[in-house]
Amino acid sequence: MTEDWTLQIRYPQRRDSGVYECQVGITPPIGNTMILSVVEPVTTLLGGPEMYINKGSTMNLTCIVKHSPEPPPSIYWTHNGQEINYDSPRGGVSVITEKGDQTVSYLLVQRARASDSGKYACNPSNANPKTLIVHVLNGEHPAAMQHGGQLRHEYPLTAVLLSILVAVAAP
């Protein structure tokens, strides 16, 4: 007589990861072990928490989803809480998504204008959303570093990491 037993873990969490063993209560006991790894997808939105864009340039927001057992079935983008309509009369708004071990979604907004400023969110269907604030500038120059039409904050942490890498790489 054979019976199949199933262990079901509802709402698994990372702390549920480990070795599990099923034993048959005979003498001597027979056991079968399995390793369970619970992974939590991580969403990253490059350039955050704030990004500065020059008026008229192309805005490129890049969302990365890592550590997902499978690519997200869908990723949708919002602007100020409203789902972005790629067929809107504004035009010049598109999204490109590359699915794989690491899924990357690019939101491209051509000819950025003041009305494109605001809060953007990348919403993967199987991971936590991530947001950033975009400022479309009309000739202003905040304390930031300019990079090909897009302005990004220069963080001291970047300089520290570079100096550590140089120190490690030096003989």
N, C-alpha and C positions, 0 to 999 in steps of 0.2 A: 504494500500500500504506500503510495507516494502522495504527499501533500505539499503544495507550494505555499510558502509563507512570504508575506511582503511586509517590509517595514516602510511606512510612509511618514515622511517628515513634512508637515505642513508649515509653510512660511519659513523655509530654512534661513538661517543666519550664518555668518562666517564662523561663529563659535561652535556650530554644529559639525564643522570639519573634523575629521579624525578617522580612526580605525573602528570599524563595526564588525562584529562577529555573530554569526548565526550558528547555534549549536543544536545538535540532535541529541536528546536525552536518552542515549543508550550507553551501554558499557562496552568498550570505552567510548566516551563521547566523540562525535564527529563534528567538526566545525569548519566553517567557511568564512574567511575574512575578506573584507572589502575596505577600500580607502575612499572616503567621501571628501571631496574638495568643493567647498561652497565659495564661489567667486562673486564679487560684487562689481558690476560694470561701473566704470568711472567716466564721467563726461568732463571734457575740458574745452573751454572756449578761448582760443588764442587772442592775446592782446588785451584781455580784461585786467582789472574790473572796468576800466574806462579806456576808450579809444578816441583819438582825435583825427578827423578826416578833413582834408581840404575840400572846399566847395568845388564841384565840377569833376572831382577825381572819381575813380571806381573804388567803391567800398567792397572789401573782401573779408567776410567774417568766416572763420574756420572753426568748425566744431569736430572734436575727436572723441570717439567712444572706444574705450579699451576694456579689456578683461570681461568681455561679454561672451557667454557660451556660444552664442550665434549672433550674426549681425542683426541690428534692430530692424524689424519689419518696416518701420517708417520713422522718419525724422521730420518734424515740422518746425517751422520757424515762426516766431511772433515778433511784432513790433508794437510796443506799448500795450501789450496784452491782447492784441488782435492778430489772428492768424494771417500770414502774408499771402496775398492773392497775386500769383505770378502772371495772371492775365489782366491785371488792372490797367486802366487807361494811362497810368503813370509811365508804364513801359520800362524796359531796361533792368528788370529785376528777374533773376534766375537763380536756380539752385542746382548744384551738381553733387551727387552723393556716390562715393566709392565704397562699396561694402567688401569686407574681408575680415581677417583676424583683428584688424583695427579699422573701424569705419570712420570715414572722413566726409563731412558734408560742408560744402562751400556755399555761402549765400553771397551772391554778387549783385551789387546795386550800382549801375552806371550813372554817371553825371550826378553825383551826390548833391543834394540841396538841403537847405535848412530844415525842411519838413521831414527829412530822413533822420534827424537827430532823435534820440530817445533810447528806450530800453529794449534791447533785442534778447530773445531767448531761443536757445536750441533745445528742442524737446524730443529726445529719442523715446520710442515707445517702450523700451525695456531698460531704461536707465534714468537717473535723475536729470532734470533739466539744468541748464547753466545759463546765466545771464551776463550781459555787459551793457554799459552805457556808452552810446556813440554820440560824439559832439561833432557836428559839421561846422567847420570854421569858415568865416568869410574874411580871410586875410589876417585874423588874429594869430598871435604866436605865443601859446602858453609855454611854461617851462617844460618843454618836451623836446624830443629828438625827432627831426624830420627824416622820413624814409620813403622816398618815391611816391609822394602824393599823400601818403598816410603818415600821421604823426603818432608816435607812441611814447609813453613815459619812459624815461631812462631810470631804472631803479638801481640804487646802490648795491643791492644783492647781486645783480649781474656782474658788476665790477669785482666783487669779492670772489664769486665763483670763477671768473676768468683768471684772477690772480692765483687762486688755488690750483687750477688746472695747469697754468704755466709753471708754477713751482713744482708740481708733481712731474711734469714732463721734462723739466730741465735736468741735466745729468748731475 
